[in-house]
């Protein structure tokens, strides 16, 4: 079968542009409008996307300009995805849940339940919290340091995967005549005792339709890359140019092979911020209209948060970005990306803030459907991506534009499916269903 690209629809409240909520085309309180999310998921499904994807934070946005950014009123992702499972049939449902401020048993149980509810369409975007404000909501005076967050996340993931394998696929025999509900030899006790967690198991949910939900990982730091190479099945990454994306793609495929896995078992899906019109002038006008709504306070606040939780509000807007220490509380990969954008482009703080107001360091494409398809095809065919996580500037209009203009162009070029071949997210992504006990580092015990 000819290789085709994968598409995720990244749904972020009113849209990905920092000023999206101010656009007259965006509904009020979009982050709590289930009718809007239902429409968006169904639009993405009709356009044959692999999955819809939602981000998360377990704290209200704080810091300079927080009151000017629409990120503080949103649904809890697993609750939202469970509701969307009931109003969709084929599209994958990927929810972000942090390993920093959760417990493995809860996460394993909830995602296994979502996989059953959706008929095998769930995916977990495993992240380590980069919002320092989350610490105070979980009894901590300070945020967990970067290295410690990743050490915890690695063990967290192994525990979750072990719990997902608590039962053989055919363990529940429901034999009414004999009175045996499940085979004792089909039940596995985890008995994990590690540096961060002590979890006995087994999970009180049967093995799910996909065997295990799909694991997505969004970190691009050294620690994030190592975790993804060993355990992830999809990597969502921020890459702003082709050369950097090719280097990241090659590095991740190499690391995956070195971890003893097939490079094809890991799909690399950079984010792409797309403003598309029926003409270039129309697309450029849409982008200009959004840029005109940007509040400098909000834009600098966004950069402050993304570049490592440093307060940049007191620095002159029309001077270069100041030198910053390596972040302990934020995303190091995003800090490096934004610092490089500023340095390489010789951007002032104001210019950097305006540049990242939409895509926040991801690839930005503004133009016609053909222009967008040209860029996606180049990245796909030249070793930079297996697909893309599409970041509409506003919702619902931005997703509607991509679905009606770009998807048909990709299909015309033979780059994207014209119908779903499977029913599960694994099948959409071309990923194998894992065997029981396949998670590295575990020796499951039979019976009680």
ABEGO torsion letter per residue (X at the ends): XBBBBBBBBBBBEAEABAAAAABAABBBGAAABAAAAAAAAAAAAAAGBABBBBBBBABBBBEBGAAABBAABBBBAAAAAAAAAAABAABBBBBBBBAABBBAAAAAAAAAAAAAAAGGABBBBBBBBABAAAAAAAGBABBBBAAAAAAAAAAAAAAAAAAAAABBAAABAGBAAAGBABBAAABBBAGBBBAABBBAOBBABBBBAAGBBBBBBABABAAAAAAAAAABABBBBBBABAAAAAAAAAAAAAAAAAAGBBAAABBBBBBBBBBBBABAAAAAAAAAAAAAABBAAAAAAAAAAAAGGBBAAABBAABBBBBBBBBAABBAAAAAAAAAAAAAAGBBAAAAAAAAAAAGGBBBBBEBAAAAAAAAAAAAAAGABAEBBBBBABOAAAAAAAAAAAAAAAAAAGABBABBABABAAAAAGBBBBBBGABBGBBBBBEX
